[in-house]
Amino acid sequence: MNEKQYRLLKSAVAKKRCHLEQCIIIADGKLLGAEDCLENAWALASPYETALVTRISKK
């Protein structure tokens, strides 16, 4: 579920250029937020049993 949401979000990010070079957090199929710092991203993801934390890069 989180991977599917990531693929959808990644294409939207590429078009809008939002959240580039940020860590995004997805849990329960929803975008929880975007952080500049990986530690903050993991802190946001920690309450969830399954969360996806990844950095959106320009490539």
PyRosetta script that sets phi, psi and omega in degrees:
from pyrosetta import init, pose_from_sequence

init()
pose = pose_from_sequence("MNEKQYRLLKSAVAKKRCHLEQCIIIADGKLLGAEDCLENAWALASPYETALVTRISKK")
pose.set_psi(1, -46.1)
pose.set_omega(1, -179.3)
pose.set_phi(2, -67.3)
pose.set_psi(2, -36.6)
pose.set_omega(2, 179.8)
pose.set_phi(3, -66.0)
pose.set_psi(3, -39.5)
pose.set_omega(3, 178.0)
pose.set_phi(4, -62.8)
pose.set_psi(4, -44.8)
pose.set_omega(4, 178.8)
pose.set_phi(5, -63.2)
pose.set_psi(5, -37.8)
pose.set_omega(5, 178.7)
pose.set_phi(6, -62.4)
pose.set_psi(6, -45.0)
pose.set_omega(6, 179.9)
pose.set_phi(7, -61.2)
pose.set_psi(7, -41.7)
pose.set_omega(7, 177.5)
pose.set_phi(8, -64.9)
pose.set_psi(8, -43.6)
pose.set_omega(8, -179.0)
pose.set_phi(9, -66.8)
pose.set_psi(9, -39.7)
pose.set_omega(9, -178.5)
pose.set_phi(10, -60.5)
pose.set_psi(10, -41.7)
pose.set_omega(10, 178.7)
pose.set_phi(11, -68.8)
pose.set_psi(11, -36.6)
pose.set_omega(11, 177.5)
pose.set_phi(12, -66.7)
pose.set_psi(12, -39.4)
pose.set_omega(12, 179.0)
pose.set_phi(13, -63.4)
pose.set_psi(13, -42.3)
pose.set_omega(13, -179.8)
pose.set_phi(14, -61.3)
pose.set_psi(14, -38.4)
pose.set_omega(14, -179.5)
pose.set_phi(15, -73.5)
pose.set_psi(15, -44.0)
pose.set_omega(15, -174.5)
pose.set_phi(16, -89.5)
pose.set_psi(16, -18.4)
pose.set_omega(16, -176.6)
pose.set_phi(17, 61.9)
pose.set_psi(17, 29.1)
pose.set_omega(17, 174.9)
pose.set_phi(18, -97.2)
pose.set_psi(18, 151.8)
pose.set_omega(18, 179.1)
pose.set_phi(19, 65.9)
pose.set_psi(19, 12.6)
pose.set_omega(19, 177.0)
pose.set_phi(20, -64.1)
pose.set_psi(20, 138.7)
pose.set_omega(20, -179.5)
pose.set_phi(21, 63.3)
pose.set_psi(21, 21.1)
pose.set_omega(21, 174.8)
pose.set_phi(22, -113.3)
pose.set_psi(22, 159.9)
pose.set_omega(22, 173.1)
pose.set_phi(23, -89.0)
pose.set_psi(23, 127.2)
pose.set_omega(23, 176.8)
pose.set_phi(24, -106.8)
pose.set_psi(24, 151.4)
pose.set_omega(24, -177.9)
pose.set_phi(25, -123.3)
pose.set_psi(25, 123.2)
pose.set_omega(25, 178.8)
pose.set_phi(26, -123.6)
pose.set_psi(26, 131.1)
pose.set_omega(26, 175.9)
pose.set_phi(27, -146.5)
pose.set_psi(27, 145.1)
pose.set_omega(27, -179.1)
pose.set_phi(28, 54.0)
pose.set_psi(28, 32.8)
pose.set_omega(28, 177.9)
pose.set_phi(29, 73.9)
pose.set_psi(29, 13.6)
pose.set_omega(29, -178.1)
pose.set_phi(30, -127.0)
pose.set_psi(30, 147.4)
pose.set_omega(30, 174.2)
pose.set_phi(31, -75.5)
pose.set_psi(31, 118.9)
pose.set_omega(31, 179.3)
pose.set_phi(32, -86.4)
pose.set_psi(32, -32.2)
pose.set_omega(32, -179.6)
pose.set_phi(33, 167.6)
pose.set_psi(33, -179.1)
pose.set_omega(33, 177.3)
pose.set_phi(34, -136.4)
pose.set_psi(34, 134.9)
pose.set_omega(34, -177.3)
pose.set_phi(35, -129.6)
pose.set_psi(35, 148.9)
pose.set_omega(35, 175.2)
pose.set_phi(36, -77.5)
pose.set_psi(36, -27.8)
pose.set_omega(36, -174.2)
pose.set_phi(37, -108.4)
pose.set_psi(37, 130.8)
pose.set_omega(37, -179.5)
pose.set_phi(38, -61.4)
pose.set_psi(38, -37.7)
pose.set_omega(38, 179.9)
pose.set_phi(39, -62.1)
pose.set_psi(39, -40.9)
pose.set_omega(39, 177.6)
pose.set_phi(40, -66.8)
pose.set_psi(40, -36.6)
pose.set_omega(40, 178.3)
pose.set_phi(41, -63.5)
pose.set_psi(41, -45.0)
pose.set_omega(41, 178.7)
pose.set_phi(42, -65.6)
pose.set_psi(42, -34.5)
pose.set_omega(42, 177.3)
pose.set_phi(43, -63.6)
pose.set_psi(43, -39.0)
pose.set_omega(43, 178.3)
pose.set_phi(44, -68.9)
pose.set_psi(44, -33.8)
pose.set_omega(44, -177.9)
pose.set_phi(45, -82.2)
pose.set_psi(45, -20.9)
pose.set_omega(45, -170.8)
pose.set_phi(46, -57.4)
pose.set_psi(46, -32.5)
pose.set_omega(46, 179.1)
pose.set_phi(47, -70.4)
pose.set_psi(47, -12.1)
pose.set_omega(47, -175.3)
pose.set_phi(48, -99.4)
pose.set_psi(48, 138.8)
pose.set_omega(48, -179.0)
pose.set_phi(49, -67.5)
pose.set_psi(49, -42.1)
pose.set_omega(49, 177.2)
pose.set_phi(50, -126.4)
pose.set_psi(50, 113.4)
pose.set_omega(50, 178.4)
pose.set_phi(51, -136.0)
pose.set_psi(51, 150.0)
pose.set_omega(51, 177.3)
pose.set_phi(52, -110.2)
pose.set_psi(52, 123.6)
pose.set_omega(52, 176.7)
pose.set_phi(53, -121.6)
pose.set_psi(53, 121.9)
pose.set_omega(53, -179.9)
pose.set_phi(54, -149.6)
pose.set_psi(54, 157.9)
pose.set_omega(54, 178.5)
pose.set_phi(55, -99.2)
pose.set_psi(55, 133.2)
pose.set_omega(55, 175.9)
pose.set_phi(56, -90.7)
pose.set_psi(56, 116.7)
pose.set_omega(56, -179.7)
pose.set_phi(57, -106.6)
pose.set_psi(57, 169.5)
pose.set_omega(57, -177.9)
pose.set_phi(58, -68.7)
pose.set_psi(58, -27.1)
pose.set_omega(58, -179.9)
pose.set_phi(59, -74.9)
pose.dump_pdb("model.pdb")
